[in-house]
Amino acid sequence: MERMDTDTRIGGGDGRFPDTRHSAIVAARSGTPADRAVAHDAIIAAYWKPVYKYIRIKWKSSNEDAKDLTQGFFLRALEKDFFAGYSAEKGSFRTYLRVCLDGFLANERKASQRLKRGGGAVLLALDFTTAEGELRQIEIAQDDSPDRFFAREWTRSLFEIALLSLRAQCEAQGKQIHYGLFERCDLAEEDQRATYASLAAEFALSTVSVTNYLAWVRREFRRIVLEKLRELTATEQEFRSEARALLGAEL
């Protein structure tokens, strides 16, 4: 998913950041097992699709091998506490994780074996069918670097998680129409995006209401994206740098 224009797409370019400072990357180094478990869940949720797709495309692995290696990588990461080994001086956490992944894959390839744990049993609940379907729709340039590819798929995963959270919030608050407008206007393909007038007719609203509903849902989406981003970065500097790249937020 490409960077979105905050002025029209996600609530305006007011440049404000969420006040919360919760970071799963920091919590992964916690001495409390419960905190580490929650942090690991957040990291895996954001990164498993980029990892799977990276293994399929950049390491040219088969579908079955990539499934096995994705499971194996995260299990090894938890066993060896890879995430706790990260420090901000090493660059972004995303790059650190990709380097860990490359090392893991190189060792697996050198040993000429895949990790077969539990006779094919599902150890992490990962929807590989959906990830494979998404992979078929991705256009990949021949000169695309591993880092750019991994960063782009991580961005796609981050926005997907934020959208799921936004949808759940709208349903919980009885704002399904807000999300419906967002889907028809902002999430549709560019040549299929509805106009405010057509949305007003479709949802039996005034154009003013359409404008107000969309303004609210875009602000909420922007807020959720920033909250998820905060969770997946370790320092204020990394967070602000990523926010600027993703949303064009003014600092």
Summary of the structure (lengths in Angstrom):
residues: 251
radius of gyration: 19.7
end to end distance: 22.5
largest distance: 64.5
contacts: 702
relative contact order: 0.17
helix: 68%
strand: 0%
